[in-house]
Amino acid sequence: MNAATGYLDPQGHQRLVPAEQIVRLEGVSKTFAGRHGAPVTALEGIDLAVPQGSVLGVIGRSGAGKSTLIRLVNGLEKPSSGRVIVDGADIAALPEAALRHARRSIGMIFQHFNLLSSRTAADNIALPLEVAGFDKAAIKSRVGELLALVGLSDKHNRYPAELSGGQKQRVGIARALATNPKVLLSDEATSALDPETTRSILDLLARINAELGLTILLITHEMAVIRSIAREVAVIEGGRIVEKGNVFDVFTRPQHEVTRSFLADETGRALPAYVASRIQPEAVAGGQAILRIGFRGPHATDPVLARLARDLDIEANILAGSVDEIAGRPCGILVIGVPEASLGPTLTFLKQYGLDTEVLGHVA
Ligand SMILES: Nc1ncnc2c1ncn2[C@@H]1O[C@H](COP(=O)(O)OP(=O)(O)OP(=O)(O)O)[C@@H](O)[C@H]1O
């Protein structure tokens, strides 16, 4: 029997998940023959485990290797070395017929939905059931259940062209779930959607994960997606996993430069334009140092800046700030400016509180 591991769900409830890993990549590398014969290494030395019932997000920039990784998991590509195990089967070693069967336990959703335009919503959802040889009555009843699950019972007769992006993705999700897969692969499933629709699709995926216990492996280039749905994250860059762990830890204490740059992108967007356009790496005498402070843990709600002013007589300008929730736990980010001459004492003071502080740059 498998041991069980615990995690806190987004509502903060303790949940148990079996330690069984539904997807496992062991020392996986993938090299493509490049255009002029020069090989292109898309992935190198990937070790990744997705425990049953979890939501694991893989984040990376364009060209990092995300699509290749997901294509290896559903058997569309074979690794150049290493093993890809899905639900106990070594995917690359399966003969074609067995691979087709194994794919029934892997559902997939796509950025551009990949629906057949000549089929209604119901008939798109029915497709994998037809391929799997279900009889008409069973298909009709299963499609009805799936339409209800994704909130589209009233749209069963609509063609994709008559549906919004969010509705199309709901059809895509229902189709992916038709054969009761054990794992759902999501390839940038919300990248073509507006923020509000993204939110509703992520909520639906979170509900499916919680209610059906479906394991989700998603790839994205958007931190907000990881933040709102994943419990575990792997950061991929240049074909390698450069950081992985629980989302809260990775995003509140990033260890790798790439993870920091994903965070900095967000912070950068939050900075007022007059600061963002003037920030530079070198200190300027008489100018200000710009600091990013991460609030988490026991000091998340301490009035630190008031104490900085009272105890050290250092006045900080607040430039940007937000309080967010990562995996159901509050976490705040504050960007402040302090006089260059006060930078040293400010850093020492913030360190005493155990706050993560990063110098973003300097302005004159
Ligand atoms: N079939 C292929 N033949 C040659 N090179 C490939 C092939 N597929 C991917 N690559 C290369 O492998 C690397 C990783 O590509 P991949 O598509 O996995 O990245 P990605 O992170 O999904 O990027 P994006 O977000 O832009 O889709 C890139 O350098 C890409 O050019």
The ligand as a Tripos MOL2 file, in Angstrom:
@<TRIPOS>MOLECULE
LIG
   31    33     1     0     0
SMALL
NO_CHARGES

@<TRIPOS>ATOM
      1 N1         10.0280   19.1790  -33.7060 N.pl3     1 LIG1
      2 C1         11.0380   19.9530  -33.3810 C.ar      1 LIG1
      3 N2         12.1390   20.0130  -34.1510 N.ar      1 LIG1
      4 C2         13.1920   20.7990  -33.8310 C.ar      1 LIG1
      5 N3         13.2350   21.5700  -32.7200 N.ar      1 LIG1
      6 C3         12.1700   21.5570  -31.9160 C.ar      1 LIG1
      7 C4         11.0110   20.7770  -32.1940 C.ar      1 LIG1
      8 N4         10.0970   20.9850  -31.2100 N.ar      1 LIG1
      9 C5         10.6480   21.8710  -30.3410 C.ar      1 LIG1
     10 N5         11.8900   22.2160  -30.7640 N.ar      1 LIG1
     11 C6         12.8160   23.1430  -30.0790 C.3       1 LIG1
     12 O1         12.8830   22.7590  -28.7200 O.3       1 LIG1
     13 C7         12.9080   23.8830  -27.8600 C.3       1 LIG1
     14 C8         11.7390   23.8250  -26.8840 C.3       1 LIG1
     15 O2         10.5230   23.9870  -27.6080 O.3       1 LIG1
     16 P1          9.0880   23.9120  -26.9070 P.3       1 LIG1
     17 O3          8.0710   24.0870  -27.9980 O.co2     1 LIG1
     18 O4          8.9960   22.7000  -26.0760 O.co2     1 LIG1
     19 O5          9.1200   25.2030  -25.9770 O.3       1 LIG1
     20 P2          7.9230   25.9300  -25.2050 P.3       1 LIG1
     21 O6          8.4370   26.2260  -23.8300 O.co2     1 LIG1
     22 O7          6.6990   25.1190  -25.3010 O.co2     1 LIG1
     23 O8          7.7630   27.2720  -26.0210 O.3       1 LIG1
     24 P3          6.4130   28.1090  -26.3850 P.3       1 LIG1
     25 O9          5.8800   28.6220  -25.0900 O.co2     1 LIG1
     26 O10         6.9270   29.1770  -27.2960 O.co2     1 LIG1
     27 O11         5.4910   27.1330  -27.0610 O.co2     1 LIG1
     28 C9         12.8960   25.0940  -28.7720 C.3       1 LIG1
     29 O12        14.2390   25.4900  -28.9740 O.3       1 LIG1
     30 C10        12.2850   24.5750  -30.0530 C.3       1 LIG1
     31 O13        12.7320   25.3120  -31.1490 O.3       1 LIG1
@<TRIPOS>BOND
     1     1     2 1
     2     2     3 ar
     3     2     7 ar
     4     3     4 ar
     5     4     5 ar
     6     5     6 ar
     7     6     7 ar
     8     6    10 ar
     9     7     8 ar
    10     8     9 ar
    11     9    10 ar
    12    10    11 1
    13    11    12 1
    14    11    30 1
    15    12    13 1
    16    13    14 1
    17    13    28 1
    18    14    15 1
    19    15    16 1
    20    16    17 2
    21    16    18 1
    22    16    19 1
    23    19    20 1
    24    20    21 2
    25    20    22 1
    26    20    23 1
    27    23    24 1
    28    24    25 2
    29    24    26 1
    30    24    27 1
    31    28    29 1
    32    28    30 1
    33    30    31 1
@<TRIPOS>SUBSTRUCTURE
     1 LIG1         1 GROUP 0 **** ****
